[in-house]
Structure formats: C-alpha cells, structure tokens
Amino acid sequence: MKAQQILIAGPYRSGTNGNTARIAANLHRLEQAALAVYQRGHVPVIGEWLALPLAGAAGSQQVGDEISEAYLYPVAHRLIAQCQGVYRIEGASQGADKDVEVAEALGLTVYRQLADIPAVQ
C-alpha cells in the first residue's frame, strides 16, 4: 500500500468552554493520533496546523473570533479534498462530524479505529 495523507478529525474546541488549557489538551490528543498514523507509514495532517497560522496572518486575535471562524472549517474542508482518508478520533465534535460528512461526500475512507488504518510496508 502507498502512504496516504490522512486528516485527523476530533475535538479541538468542543467541550472546552473556551478554556485554553482544555483546547491545548484537545490539540495534544489530535497530535498523538497524528503520531500514531505517521508511525503506520502515512502523512497525517490536522486542519488547525494550517488554519491557525492563516487566521493569525489575517488578523485573528484569539480562537473563536470572527476572523478565526472564517478560516478554521474552510481550511479543513479544503485540506480534506487533498487527502485520501480521514481518521475520526473519539470525542463529541460537530466540526469533526462535518469533516466526516465532507470526506464521505468526496468518497474518502473514514477510519474510526487506528487498527483499521493499513500499515505501509
């Protein structure tokens, strides 16, 4: 199997009430999932890795402001269109659920368990 680019979808702001420590903990969970996907031989991506710097360059002052909202989901959805799959990690998240919808509409594979992602030999 050839390496895939796989978007990691899961909670980022969900369940945090805007608490920056909780947001950071969610990002850490996404990054741990990305590491596991990388270790299986794939190229993991997280939408926030691209969206947050772009929003900052556009003038965003904090996550959740009007400018960041204009970037977070649109960037993720453009990124999904460049991927071969999405890995949906556990946790309630309307944004991650929307990522799955976008992926399915594009005919991409949605993985829900790490073990389902084939290892690259």
N, CA and C atoms as a LAMMPS dump frame, in Angstrom:
ITEM: TIMESTEP
0
ITEM: NUMBER OF ATOMS
363
ITEM: BOX BOUNDS ff ff ff
-5.0000000000000000e+02 5.0000000000000000e+02
-5.0000000000000000e+02 5.0000000000000000e+02
-5.0000000000000000e+02 5.0000000000000000e+02
ITEM: ATOMS id mol type element x y z
1 1 1 N 0.839 -1.188 0
2 1 2 C 0 0 0
3 1 3 C 0.875 1.238 0
4 2 1 N 0.458 2.221 -0.744
5 2 2 C 1.129 3.521 -0.8
6 2 3 C 0.686 4.376 0.394
7 3 1 N 1.582 5.195 0.905
8 3 2 C 1.244 6.087 2.018
9 3 3 C 0.11 7.026 1.618
10 4 1 N -0.784 7.251 2.556
11 4 2 C -1.915 8.153 2.35
12 4 3 C -1.708 9.434 3.177
13 5 1 N -2.287 10.515 2.691
14 5 2 C -2.412 11.709 3.523
15 5 3 C -3.746 11.575 4.238
16 6 1 N -3.722 11.596 5.558
17 6 2 C -4.919 11.335 6.362
18 6 3 C -5.151 12.497 7.322
19 7 1 N -6.322 13.116 7.221
20 7 2 C -6.695 14.189 8.137
21 7 3 C -7.169 13.582 9.452
22 8 1 N -6.684 14.117 10.556
23 8 2 C -7.123 13.691 11.879
24 8 3 C -8.268 14.603 12.298
25 9 1 N -9.432 14.024 12.53
26 9 2 C -10.628 14.792 12.901
27 9 3 C -11.046 14.405 14.311
28 10 1 N -11.221 15.406 15.156
29 10 2 C -11.666 15.167 16.526
30 10 3 C -11.89 16.495 17.21
31 11 1 N -12.232 16.446 18.475
32 11 2 C -12.497 17.69 19.202
33 11 3 C -11.271 18.591 19.273
34 12 1 N -11.49 19.869 19.009
35 12 2 C -10.462 20.888 19.215
36 12 3 C -10.981 21.87 20.267
37 13 1 N -12.091 22.539 19.974
38 13 2 C -12.686 23.461 20.945
39 13 3 C -13.851 22.826 21.694
40 14 1 N -14.409 21.769 21.162
41 14 2 C -15.586 21.138 21.766
42 14 3 C -15.333 20.75 23.218
43 15 1 N -16.292 21.087 24.062
44 15 2 C -16.224 20.715 25.459
45 15 3 C -15.236 21.515 26.29
46 16 1 N -14.726 22.604 25.75
47 16 2 C -13.704 23.369 26.47
48 16 3 C -14.228 24.648 27.104
49 17 1 N -15.376 25.125 26.685
50 17 2 C -15.899 26.427 27.129
51 17 3 C -14.873 27.535 26.933
52 18 1 N -14.048 27.387 25.896
53 18 2 C -13.054 28.401 25.582
54 18 3 C -11.812 28.361 26.457
55 19 1 N -11.715 27.401 27.353
56 19 2 C -10.569 27.271 28.251
57 19 3 C -9.339 26.867 27.444
58 20 1 N -8.315 27.719 27.45
59 20 2 C -7.144 27.478 26.607
60 20 3 C -6.39 26.206 26.992
61 21 1 N -6.366 25.855 28.258
62 21 2 C -5.695 24.617 28.675
63 21 3 C -6.432 23.399 28.117
64 22 1 N -7.746 23.441 28.117
65 22 2 C -8.526 22.325 27.561
66 22 3 C -8.379 22.255 26.045
67 23 1 N -8.337 23.413 25.401
68 23 2 C -8.109 23.441 23.95
69 23 3 C -6.745 22.828 23.64
70 24 1 N -5.746 23.207 24.42
71 24 2 C -4.401 22.651 24.226
72 24 3 C -4.395 21.137 24.451
73 25 1 N -5.145 20.664 25.427
74 25 2 C -5.231 19.221 25.686
75 25 3 C -5.888 18.506 24.506
76 26 1 N -6.902 19.115 23.931
77 26 2 C -7.542 18.517 22.754
78 26 3 C -6.57 18.472 21.576
79 27 1 N -5.815 19.551 21.378
80 27 2 C -4.832 19.563 20.3
81 27 3 C -3.773 18.49 20.536
82 28 1 N -3.391 18.294 21.775
83 28 2 C -2.425 17.245 22.103
84 28 3 C -2.973 15.866 21.726
85 29 1 N -4.24 15.621 22.001
86 29 2 C -4.875 14.343 21.613
87 29 3 C -4.848 14.172 20.098
88 30 1 N -5.168 15.24 19.361
89 30 2 C -5.114 15.18 17.897
90 30 3 C -3.692 14.872 17.434
91 31 1 N -2.714 15.501 18.072
92 31 2 C -1.322 15.291 17.667
93 31 3 C -0.83 13.895 18.029
94 32 1 N -1.303 13.333 19.125
95 32 2 C -0.94 11.956 19.464
96 32 3 C -1.519 10.981 18.441
97 33 1 N -2.743 11.256 17.983
98 33 2 C -3.342 10.434 16.928
99 33 3 C -2.548 10.593 15.633
100 34 1 N -2.111 11.82 15.343
101 34 2 C -1.305 12.062 14.137
102 34 3 C 0 11.273 14.205
103 35 1 N 0.626 11.247 15.361
104 35 2 C 1.864 10.487 15.534
105 35 3 C 1.628 9.004 15.264
106 36 1 N 0.54 8.464 15.768
107 36 2 C 0.227 7.048 15.55
108 36 3 C 0.005 6.759 14.069
109 37 1 N -0.656 7.667 13.365
110 37 2 C -0.879 7.5 11.921
111 37 3 C 0.453 7.57 11.186
112 38 1 N 1.31 8.481 11.58
113 38 2 C 2.645 8.594 10.982
114 38 3 C 3.427 7.299 11.187
115 39 1 N 3.338 6.752 12.375
116 39 2 C 4.062 5.517 12.684
117 39 3 C 3.553 4.331 11.877
118 40 1 N 2.351 4.43 11.328
119 40 2 C 1.816 3.389 10.443
120 40 3 C 2.267 3.623 9.001
121 41 1 N 3.026 4.699 8.759
122 41 2 C 3.608 4.938 7.447
123 41 3 C 2.915 5.983 6.6
124 42 1 N 1.974 6.719 7.188
125 42 2 C 1.177 7.692 6.439
126 42 3 C 1.599 9.127 6.767
127 43 1 N 1 10.083 6.081
128 43 2 C 1.258 11.501 6.311
129 43 3 C 0.008 12.091 6.978
130 44 1 N 0.06 12.301 8.293
131 44 2 C -1.101 12.864 8.984
132 44 3 C -1.121 14.386 8.877
133 45 1 N -2.318 14.943 8.848
134 45 2 C -2.494 16.388 8.87
135 45 3 C -3.644 16.731 9.815
136 46 1 N -3.522 17.886 10.426
137 46 2 C -4.57 18.401 11.313
138 46 3 C -4.942 19.78 10.777
139 47 1 N -6.212 20.026 10.577
140 47 2 C -6.663 21.287 9.989
141 47 3 C -6.143 22.509 10.72
142 48 1 N -6.083 22.44 12.043
143 48 2 C -5.628 23.587 12.828
144 48 3 C -4.167 23.922 12.564
145 49 1 N -3.368 22.938 12.151
146 49 2 C -1.963 23.204 11.829
147 49 3 C -1.847 24.231 10.712
148 50 1 N -2.818 24.253 9.816
149 50 2 C -2.816 25.212 8.716
150 50 3 C -3.707 26.413 9.007
151 51 1 N -4.865 26.162 9.582
152 51 2 C -5.851 27.223 9.764
153 51 3 C -5.425 28.276 10.781
154 52 1 N -4.834 27.864 11.882
155 52 2 C -4.488 28.836 12.927
156 52 3 C -3.442 29.85 12.459
157 53 1 N -2.356 29.433 11.803
158 53 2 C -1.414 30.446 11.294
159 53 3 C -2.027 31.351 10.227
160 54 1 N -2.875 30.787 9.374
161 54 2 C -3.528 31.615 8.356
162 54 3 C -4.45 32.646 9.003
163 55 1 N -5.231 32.196 9.993
164 55 2 C -6.129 33.125 10.691
165 55 3 C -5.321 34.207 11.393
166 56 1 N -4.209 33.823 12.004
167 56 2 C -3.344 34.805 12.659
168 56 3 C -2.799 35.82 11.674
169 57 1 N -2.379 35.348 10.503
170 57 2 C -1.872 36.255 9.475
171 57 3 C -2.962 37.205 8.986
172 58 1 N -4.215 36.741 9.051
173 58 2 C -5.341 37.566 8.613
174 58 3 C -5.822 38.524 9.702
175 59 1 N -5.21 38.434 10.902
176 59 2 C -5.561 39.373 11.96
177 59 3 C -6.328 38.803 13.133
178 60 1 N -6.523 37.499 13.167
179 60 2 C -7.22 36.891 14.305
180 60 3 C -6.448 37.149 15.588
181 61 1 N -7.173 37.496 16.643
182 61 2 C -6.556 37.755 17.95
183 61 3 C -6.693 36.577 18.905
184 62 1 N -7.704 35.726 18.651
185 62 2 C -7.908 34.559 19.516
186 62 3 C -8.816 33.564 18.819
187 63 1 N -8.677 32.311 19.204
188 63 2 C -9.529 31.265 18.657
189 63 3 C -10.98 31.6 18.99
190 64 1 N -11.823 31.515 17.992
191 64 2 C -13.241 31.792 18.187
192 64 3 C -13.658 33.183 17.759
193 65 1 N -12.691 34.067 17.477
194 65 2 C -13.108 35.384 16.991
195 65 3 C -13.58 35.259 15.539
196 66 1 N -14.149 36.317 15.03
197 66 2 C -14.762 36.288 13.696
198 66 3 C -13.772 35.875 12.614
199 67 1 N -12.561 36.334 12.71
200 67 2 C -11.565 36.002 11.687
201 67 3 C -11.201 34.524 11.757
202 68 1 N -10.945 34.01 12.959
203 68 2 C -10.58 32.59 13.044
204 68 3 C -11.723 31.699 12.567
205 69 1 N -12.94 32.097 12.849
206 69 2 C -14.1 31.317 12.391
207 69 3 C -14.164 31.26 10.867
208 70 1 N -13.678 32.308 10.215
209 70 2 C -13.69 32.349 8.752
210 70 3 C -12.649 31.408 8.145
211 71 1 N -11.729 30.902 8.975
212 71 2 C -10.663 30.041 8.466
213 71 3 C -10.739 28.594 8.944
214 72 1 N -11.101 28.359 10.187
215 72 2 C -10.97 27.019 10.759
216 72 3 C -11.648 25.931 9.922
217 73 1 N -12.919 26.029 9.677
218 73 2 C -13.604 24.968 8.933
219 73 3 C -13.303 25.003 7.437
220 74 1 N -13.298 26.167 6.805
221 74 2 C -12.982 26.17 5.365
222 74 3 C -11.607 25.591 5.047
223 75 1 N -10.609 25.892 5.862
224 75 2 C -9.277 25.342 5.617
225 75 3 C -9.315 23.825 5.753
226 76 1 N -9.955 23.325 6.792
227 76 2 C -10.045 21.87 6.987
228 76 3 C -10.726 21.204 5.801
229 77 1 N -11.767 21.81 5.296
230 77 2 C -12.503 21.193 4.19
231 77 3 C -11.698 21.221 2.899
232 78 1 N -10.932 22.268 2.666
233 78 2 C -10.032 22.276 1.507
234 78 3 C -8.956 21.215 1.666
235 79 1 N -8.475 21.066 2.883
236 79 2 C -7.443 20.078 3.156
237 79 3 C -7.97 18.659 2.948
238 80 1 N -9.17 18.4 3.399
239 80 2 C -9.768 17.071 3.214
240 80 3 C -9.787 16.698 1.74
241 81 1 N -10.054 17.669 0.878
242 81 2 C -10.105 17.394 -0.562
243 81 3 C -8.75 16.954 -1.111
244 82 1 N -7.674 17.187 -0.352
245 82 2 C -6.33 16.778 -0.767
246 82 3 C -5.9 15.465 -0.108
247 83 1 N -6.756 14.905 0.711
248 83 2 C -6.429 13.698 1.468
249 83 3 C -7.014 12.447 0.816
250 84 1 N -6.504 11.316 1.263
251 84 2 C -7.041 10.036 0.82
252 84 3 C -7.931 9.408 1.896
253 85 1 N -7.915 9.985 3.087
254 85 2 C -8.727 9.442 4.164
255 85 3 C -8.811 10.402 5.331
256 86 1 N -9.714 10.076 6.257
257 86 2 C -9.905 10.836 7.493
258 86 3 C -9.928 9.83 8.638
259 87 1 N -9.21 10.158 9.705
260 87 2 C -9.234 9.355 10.915
261 87 3 C -10.011 10.144 11.956
262 88 1 N -11.219 9.667 12.294
263 88 2 C -12.095 10.335 13.26
264 88 3 C -11.824 9.749 14.628
265 89 1 N -11.149 10.516 15.491
266 89 2 C -10.877 10.039 16.832
267 89 3 C -12.095 10.284 17.712
268 90 1 N -12.11 9.655 18.861
269 90 2 C -13.255 9.747 19.764
270 90 3 C -13.415 11.152 20.324
271 91 1 N -14.649 11.451 20.692
272 91 2 C -14.973 12.72 21.336
273 91 3 C -16.009 13.484 20.553
274 92 1 N -16.943 14.066 21.273
275 92 2 C -18.007 14.839 20.648
276 92 3 C -17.422 16.078 19.979
277 93 1 N -17.796 16.281 18.71
278 93 2 C -17.329 17.45 17.967
279 93 3 C -18.166 17.608 16.715
280 94 1 N -18.93 18.698 16.661
281 94 2 C -19.71 18.967 15.459
282 94 3 C -18.793 19.233 14.271
283 95 1 N -17.673 19.918 14.508
284 95 2 C -16.731 20.201 13.432
285 95 3 C -16.134 18.929 12.856
286 96 1 N -15.734 17.994 13.73
287 96 2 C -15.171 16.725 13.264
288 96 3 C -16.234 15.895 12.547
289 97 1 N -17.468 15.959 13.036
290 97 2 C -18.552 15.252 12.351
291 97 3 C -18.764 15.823 10.946
292 98 1 N -18.652 17.139 10.816
293 98 2 C -18.77 17.777 9.499
294 98 3 C -17.6 17.359 8.607
295 99 1 N -16.399 17.236 9.178
296 99 2 C -15.255 16.754 8.404
297 99 3 C -15.542 15.376 7.824
298 100 1 N -16.148 14.516 8.627
299 100 2 C -16.504 13.174 8.157
300 100 3 C -17.516 13.26 7.025
301 101 1 N -18.508 14.127 7.164
302 101 2 C -19.502 14.305 6.09
303 101 3 C -18.833 14.747 4.793
304 102 1 N -17.925 15.701 4.892
305 102 2 C -17.209 16.186 3.711
306 102 3 C -16.408 15.048 3.089
307 103 1 N -15.705 14.29 3.92
308 103 2 C -14.897 13.171 3.423
309 103 3 C -15.77 12.128 2.727
310 104 1 N -16.877 11.784 3.343
311 104 2 C -17.771 10.783 2.746
312 104 3 C -18.354 11.275 1.427
313 105 1 N -18.689 12.559 1.354
314 105 2 C -19.214 13.116 0.108
315 105 3 C -18.174 13.059 -1.007
316 106 1 N -16.9 13.104 -0.629
317 106 2 C -15.811 13.011 -1.608
318 106 3 C -15.423 11.56 -1.906
319 107 1 N -16.061 10.625 -1.216
320 107 2 C -15.764 9.214 -1.432
321 107 3 C -14.508 8.733 -0.731
322 108 1 N -14.062 9.466 0.278
323 108 2 C -12.851 9.085 1.008
324 108 3 C -13.168 8.054 2.08
325 109 1 N -12.156 7.288 2.44
326 109 2 C -12.292 6.333 3.534
327 109 3 C -12.253 7.082 4.852
328 110 1 N -13.162 6.734 5.746
329 110 2 C -13.169 7.291 7.091
330 110 3 C -12.809 6.161 8.049
331 111 1 N -11.692 6.332 8.73
332 111 2 C -11.24 5.356 9.712
333 111 3 C -11.715 5.793 11.087
334 112 1 N -12.201 4.837 11.876
335 112 2 C -12.678 5.163 13.213
336 112 3 C -11.857 4.468 14.292
337 113 1 N -10.973 3.588 13.881
338 113 2 C -10.065 2.894 14.794
339 113 3 C -8.675 2.903 14.162
340 114 1 N -7.654 3.124 14.944
341 114 2 C -6.298 3.125 14.421
342 114 3 C -5.974 1.803 13.728
343 115 1 N -6.432 0.717 14.305
344 115 2 C -6.138 -0.606 13.738
345 115 3 C -6.715 -0.787 12.341
346 116 1 N -7.699 0.012 11.973
347 116 2 C -8.293 -0.08 10.639
348 116 3 C -7.454 0.611 9.56
349 117 1 N -6.498 1.424 9.987
350 117 2 C -5.639 2.12 9.029
351 117 3 C -4.522 1.161 8.641
352 118 1 N -4.46 0.763 7.382
353 118 2 C -3.444 -0.213 6.987
354 118 3 C -2.039 0.359 7.138
355 119 1 N -1.129 -0.471 7.6
356 119 2 C 0.267 -0.054 7.729
357 119 3 C 0.934 -0.127 6.365
358 120 1 N 1.801 0.831 6.114
359 120 2 C 2.582 0.843 4.868
360 120 3 C 3.809 -0.025 5.098
361 121 1 N 4.044 -0.919 4.2
362 121 2 C 5.198 -1.823 4.313
363 121 3 C 6.397 -1.265 3.619
